[in-house]
């Protein structure tokens, strides 16, 4: 039985982690913006909340 190198396993785990993070952000009503220099999370306003300006 041959095992995969750790770097290959880590490379395979990255898309799975990104998909899970995208699902959590969408369910939690968060918007993610990422570029080379920063990562920015902002909450979406809810339509049913008068204080959230949604």
Phi and psi in radians as a Rosetta constraint file:
Dihedral C 1 N 2 CA 2 C 2 CIRCULARHARMONIC -1.875 0.35
Dihedral N 2 CA 2 C 2 N 3 CIRCULARHARMONIC 2.390 0.35
Dihedral C 2 N 3 CA 3 C 3 CIRCULARHARMONIC -1.768 0.35
Dihedral N 3 CA 3 C 3 N 4 CIRCULARHARMONIC 2.671 0.35
Dihedral C 3 N 4 CA 4 C 4 CIRCULARHARMONIC -1.377 0.35
Dihedral N 4 CA 4 C 4 N 5 CIRCULARHARMONIC 2.540 0.35
Dihedral C 4 N 5 CA 5 C 5 CIRCULARHARMONIC -1.094 0.35
Dihedral N 5 CA 5 C 5 N 6 CIRCULARHARMONIC 2.688 0.35
Dihedral C 5 N 6 CA 6 C 6 CIRCULARHARMONIC -1.080 0.35
Dihedral N 6 CA 6 C 6 N 7 CIRCULARHARMONIC -0.644 0.35
Dihedral C 6 N 7 CA 7 C 7 CIRCULARHARMONIC -1.149 0.35
Dihedral N 7 CA 7 C 7 N 8 CIRCULARHARMONIC -0.629 0.35
Dihedral C 7 N 8 CA 8 C 8 CIRCULARHARMONIC -1.217 0.35
Dihedral N 8 CA 8 C 8 N 9 CIRCULARHARMONIC -0.676 0.35
Dihedral C 8 N 9 CA 9 C 9 CIRCULARHARMONIC -1.156 0.35
Dihedral N 9 CA 9 C 9 N 10 CIRCULARHARMONIC -0.691 0.35
Dihedral C 9 N 10 CA 10 C 10 CIRCULARHARMONIC -1.157 0.35
Dihedral N 10 CA 10 C 10 N 11 CIRCULARHARMONIC -0.680 0.35
Dihedral C 10 N 11 CA 11 C 11 CIRCULARHARMONIC -1.138 0.35
Dihedral N 11 CA 11 C 11 N 12 CIRCULARHARMONIC -0.576 0.35
Dihedral C 11 N 12 CA 12 C 12 CIRCULARHARMONIC -1.305 0.35
Dihedral N 12 CA 12 C 12 N 13 CIRCULARHARMONIC -0.496 0.35
Dihedral C 12 N 13 CA 13 C 13 CIRCULARHARMONIC -1.366 0.35
Dihedral N 13 CA 13 C 13 N 14 CIRCULARHARMONIC -0.401 0.35
Dihedral C 13 N 14 CA 14 C 14 CIRCULARHARMONIC -1.082 0.35
Dihedral N 14 CA 14 C 14 N 15 CIRCULARHARMONIC -0.864 0.35
Dihedral C 14 N 15 CA 15 C 15 CIRCULARHARMONIC -1.089 0.35
Dihedral N 15 CA 15 C 15 N 16 CIRCULARHARMONIC -0.609 0.35
Dihedral C 15 N 16 CA 16 C 16 CIRCULARHARMONIC -1.153 0.35
Dihedral N 16 CA 16 C 16 N 17 CIRCULARHARMONIC -0.745 0.35
Dihedral C 16 N 17 CA 17 C 17 CIRCULARHARMONIC -1.143 0.35
Dihedral N 17 CA 17 C 17 N 18 CIRCULARHARMONIC -0.693 0.35
Dihedral C 17 N 18 CA 18 C 18 CIRCULARHARMONIC -1.147 0.35
Dihedral N 18 CA 18 C 18 N 19 CIRCULARHARMONIC -0.699 0.35
Dihedral C 18 N 19 CA 19 C 19 CIRCULARHARMONIC -1.134 0.35
Dihedral N 19 CA 19 C 19 N 20 CIRCULARHARMONIC -0.717 0.35
Dihedral C 19 N 20 CA 20 C 20 CIRCULARHARMONIC -1.149 0.35
Dihedral N 20 CA 20 C 20 N 21 CIRCULARHARMONIC -0.736 0.35
Dihedral C 20 N 21 CA 21 C 21 CIRCULARHARMONIC -1.124 0.35
Dihedral N 21 CA 21 C 21 N 22 CIRCULARHARMONIC -0.680 0.35
Dihedral C 21 N 22 CA 22 C 22 CIRCULARHARMONIC -1.123 0.35
Dihedral N 22 CA 22 C 22 N 23 CIRCULARHARMONIC -0.699 0.35
Dihedral C 22 N 23 CA 23 C 23 CIRCULARHARMONIC -1.144 0.35
Dihedral N 23 CA 23 C 23 N 24 CIRCULARHARMONIC -0.718 0.35
Dihedral C 23 N 24 CA 24 C 24 CIRCULARHARMONIC -1.165 0.35
Dihedral N 24 CA 24 C 24 N 25 CIRCULARHARMONIC -0.750 0.35
Dihedral C 24 N 25 CA 25 C 25 CIRCULARHARMONIC -1.118 0.35
Dihedral N 25 CA 25 C 25 N 26 CIRCULARHARMONIC -0.678 0.35
Dihedral C 25 N 26 CA 26 C 26 CIRCULARHARMONIC -1.221 0.35
Dihedral N 26 CA 26 C 26 N 27 CIRCULARHARMONIC -0.709 0.35
Dihedral C 26 N 27 CA 27 C 27 CIRCULARHARMONIC -1.211 0.35
Dihedral N 27 CA 27 C 27 N 28 CIRCULARHARMONIC -0.587 0.35
Dihedral C 27 N 28 CA 28 C 28 CIRCULARHARMONIC -1.546 0.35
Dihedral N 28 CA 28 C 28 N 29 CIRCULARHARMONIC 0.080 0.35
Dihedral C 28 N 29 CA 29 C 29 CIRCULARHARMONIC 1.047 0.35
Dihedral N 29 CA 29 C 29 N 30 CIRCULARHARMONIC 0.873 0.35
Dihedral C 29 N 30 CA 30 C 30 CIRCULARHARMONIC -2.076 0.35
Dihedral N 30 CA 30 C 30 N 31 CIRCULARHARMONIC 2.595 0.35
Dihedral C 30 N 31 CA 31 C 31 CIRCULARHARMONIC -1.978 0.35
Dihedral N 31 CA 31 C 31 N 32 CIRCULARHARMONIC 2.289 0.35
Dihedral C 31 N 32 CA 32 C 32 CIRCULARHARMONIC -1.893 0.35
Dihedral N 32 CA 32 C 32 N 33 CIRCULARHARMONIC 2.267 0.35
Dihedral C 32 N 33 CA 33 C 33 CIRCULARHARMONIC -2.176 0.35
Dihedral N 33 CA 33 C 33 N 34 CIRCULARHARMONIC 2.206 0.35
Dihedral C 33 N 34 CA 34 C 34 CIRCULARHARMONIC -2.398 0.35
Dihedral N 34 CA 34 C 34 N 35 CIRCULARHARMONIC 2.383 0.35
Dihedral C 34 N 35 CA 35 C 35 CIRCULARHARMONIC -2.412 0.35
Dihedral N 35 CA 35 C 35 N 36 CIRCULARHARMONIC -2.884 0.35
Dihedral C 35 N 36 CA 36 C 36 CIRCULARHARMONIC -1.138 0.35
Dihedral N 36 CA 36 C 36 N 37 CIRCULARHARMONIC -0.436 0.35
Dihedral C 36 N 37 CA 37 C 37 CIRCULARHARMONIC -1.930 0.35
Dihedral N 37 CA 37 C 37 N 38 CIRCULARHARMONIC -0.235 0.35
Dihedral C 37 N 38 CA 38 C 38 CIRCULARHARMONIC -2.784 0.35
Dihedral N 38 CA 38 C 38 N 39 CIRCULARHARMONIC 2.823 0.35
Dihedral C 38 N 39 CA 39 C 39 CIRCULARHARMONIC -2.192 0.35
Dihedral N 39 CA 39 C 39 N 40 CIRCULARHARMONIC 2.222 0.35
Dihedral C 39 N 40 CA 40 C 40 CIRCULARHARMONIC -2.245 0.35
Dihedral N 40 CA 40 C 40 N 41 CIRCULARHARMONIC 2.157 0.35
Dihedral C 40 N 41 CA 41 C 41 CIRCULARHARMONIC -1.906 0.35
Dihedral N 41 CA 41 C 41 N 42 CIRCULARHARMONIC 2.277 0.35
Dihedral C 41 N 42 CA 42 C 42 CIRCULARHARMONIC -2.307 0.35
Dihedral N 42 CA 42 C 42 N 43 CIRCULARHARMONIC 2.435 0.35
Dihedral C 42 N 43 CA 43 C 43 CIRCULARHARMONIC -1.380 0.35
Dihedral N 43 CA 43 C 43 N 44 CIRCULARHARMONIC 2.525 0.35
Dihedral C 43 N 44 CA 44 C 44 CIRCULARHARMONIC -1.427 0.35
Dihedral N 44 CA 44 C 44 N 45 CIRCULARHARMONIC 2.468 0.35
Dihedral C 44 N 45 CA 45 C 45 CIRCULARHARMONIC -1.262 0.35
Dihedral N 45 CA 45 C 45 N 46 CIRCULARHARMONIC 2.557 0.35
Dihedral C 45 N 46 CA 46 C 46 CIRCULARHARMONIC -1.602 0.35
Dihedral N 46 CA 46 C 46 N 47 CIRCULARHARMONIC 2.455 0.35
Dihedral C 46 N 47 CA 47 C 47 CIRCULARHARMONIC -1.163 0.35
Dihedral N 47 CA 47 C 47 N 48 CIRCULARHARMONIC -0.528 0.35
Dihedral C 47 N 48 CA 48 C 48 CIRCULARHARMONIC -1.499 0.35
Dihedral N 48 CA 48 C 48 N 49 CIRCULARHARMONIC -0.011 0.35
Dihedral C 48 N 49 CA 49 C 49 CIRCULARHARMONIC -1.875 0.35
Dihedral N 49 CA 49 C 49 N 50 CIRCULARHARMONIC 1.961 0.35
Dihedral C 49 N 50 CA 50 C 50 CIRCULARHARMONIC -1.207 0.35
Dihedral N 50 CA 50 C 50 N 51 CIRCULARHARMONIC -0.453 0.35
Dihedral C 50 N 51 CA 51 C 51 CIRCULARHARMONIC -1.393 0.35
Dihedral N 51 CA 51 C 51 N 52 CIRCULARHARMONIC -0.299 0.35
Dihedral C 51 N 52 CA 52 C 52 CIRCULARHARMONIC -1.543 0.35
Dihedral N 52 CA 52 C 52 N 53 CIRCULARHARMONIC -0.085 0.35
Dihedral C 52 N 53 CA 53 C 53 CIRCULARHARMONIC 1.012 0.35
Dihedral N 53 CA 53 C 53 N 54 CIRCULARHARMONIC 0.723 0.35
